[in-house]
């Protein structure tokens, strides 16, 4: 298997220069073997990655965060990242078939 930076399969990344995989562990489990069954890789997108995906500006994403609107984000110190799974879920929730449909339809 072809691996990229940090030994992550290159097919697992969206933007090789930007996306950052992280590991999530279920905090309710105590044994290492139980946790190893739960650990998964999650893709994190930067503001620039998401702005490019949505064809918007990073300022719009920043304004959405300030208002508490938009997609959920992760704060890592001063860094802001978006989990790809949250982005996809947000996109699916916001599919509309008519311009007259409201945000909560």
TAHUVEN-V369569 format. One record per residue. N is the residue number from 1. RES is the residue in one small letter. PSI is psi in degrees with one decimal (999 if undefined). Layout:
BEGIN
n: [N,N]
res: [RES,RES]
psi: [PSI,PSI]
END
This chain:
BEGIN
n: [1,2,3,4,5,6,7,8,9,10,11,12,13,14,15,16,17,18,19,20,21,22,23,24,25,26,27,28,29,30,31,32,33,34,35,36,37,38,39,40,41,42,43,44,45,46,47,48,49,50,51,52,53,54,55,56,57,58,59,60,61,62,63,64,65,66,67,68,69,70,71,72,73,74,75,76,77,78,79,80,81,82,83,84,85,86,87,88,89,90,91,92,93,94,95,96,97,98,99,100,101,102,103,104,105]
res: [x,x,x,x,x,x,x,x,x,x,x,x,x,x,x,x,x,x,x,x,x,x,x,x,x,x,x,x,x,x,x,x,x,x,x,x,x,x,x,x,x,x,x,x,x,x,x,x,x,x,x,x,x,x,x,x,x,x,x,x,x,x,x,x,x,x,x,x,x,x,x,x,x,x,x,x,x,x,x,x,x,x,x,x,x,x,x,x,x,x,x,x,x,x,x,x,x,x,x,x,x,x,x,x,x]
psi: [136.4,122.6,149.1,-154.5,139.4,20.5,10.9,132.9,132.3,-23.0,-13.0,-8.8,144.6,-55.5,104.0,-32.4,-14.7,-50.6,139.6,113.0,143.9,160.7,137.0,136.2,137.9,113.3,-12.4,-13.1,148.5,-30.5,145.4,-35.9,-37.0,-39.7,-37.5,-25.2,-22.4,-27.1,132.5,161.9,132.8,137.6,129.9,134.5,145.3,171.7,-43.3,-39.0,-47.2,-39.7,-39.4,-42.7,-42.4,-0.7,49.7,-177.6,159.8,-27.6,-37.8,-42.2,-40.3,-42.8,-40.7,-43.2,-41.7,-37.4,-9.8,20.2,176.5,-161.8,149.6,150.0,165.7,131.0,124.3,89.1,-120.8,-8.4,143.4,129.2,154.4,126.4,131.8,-38.4,-37.6,-39.2,-47.3,-43.3,-43.1,-43.7,-41.9,-38.5,-22.2,18.7,132.5,150.8,-10.3,146.2,-14.7,-5.3,136.3,173.1,-27.6,24.4,999]
END
